[in-house]
């Protein structure tokens, strides 16, 4: 499925789905939509350069939905090609819905799809490769996770302890945990 933020000048509109595959009900779309929304950070240039556009944050989501299905998505900034006034940037979300009991291809971890080259930033006109279908072997992901852990060693244990504490069920339907890091 694909979701795009509102066009400049449509401030009253949060965004809209531009493509949805079969088997995703209206109730699920209502649950999924807040997970795909992404707002520009303060201070974004009216018409950012290509470098500024690339430096804007992307988000990656892996969420368990109320019906037992899961959602894997990436939201990324894209240049607005419309002629409206405004920031000249939108966010486009490309998401994959996994029905209950259906694993990621190859029983991979969601984080392995994070940097997949198959995520797209526009709603396609035809079939595209599944972003969850990755080249065989977890080497690049393992190396990336190792590098991440080593570079953040001084504070990683405290963050993981906080995540564990936050994930302990204190009430039904606990809140999501969001980590944000400047690259």
HELIX and SHEET records of a PDB file:
HELIX    1   1 UNK A   26  UNK A   36  1                                  11    
HELIX    2   2 UNK A   50  UNK A   55  1                                   6    
HELIX    3   3 UNK A  105  UNK A  107  5                                   3    
HELIX    4   4 UNK A  110  UNK A  113  5                                   4    
HELIX    5   5 UNK A  139  UNK A  151  1                                  13    
HELIX    6   6 UNK A  153  UNK A  167  1                                  15    
SHEET    1   A 5 UNK A  15  UNK A  19  0                                        
SHEET    2   A 5 UNK A   2  UNK A   5 -1                                        
SHEET    3   A 5 UNK A  89  UNK A  98 -1                                        
SHEET    4   A 5 UNK A  70  UNK A  79 -1                                        
SHEET    5   A 5 UNK A  59  UNK A  64 -1                                        
END                                                                             
